[in-house]
Amino acid sequence: MNPFGSEELRVFLRDYLANRPASQGRDFPKDLSDDCDLLLSGMVDSLGLLELMTALQGYCGREIDFDALDPEQMTVVGPLCDFVAGQMAKG
């Protein structure tokens, strides 16, 4: 199993978001839908988005070029996971 596939990244995102101190007391869906916008849903704010990008890089073990991702898709689960998985597949 590829640890950086889209589904595995969704699991990481869900666990990361659910375990953030700012998230205490919130219920998170078991599976984040592809069209879930993390910013619009209130799961992260602008600082939380930066922290999430850092956490994704730590999880993947390397720097990710988020500048290559359309800013409007950066907060949407499906495009974000697909983008990171694609970056990891490139090596």
Secondary structure, DSSP 8 states (H G I E B T S, - for coil): --TTSHHHHHHHHHHHHHHSGGGTT----SS--TT-BTTTTTS--HHHHHHHHHHHHHHHTS---GGGS-TTTTTBHHHHHHHHHHHHHH-
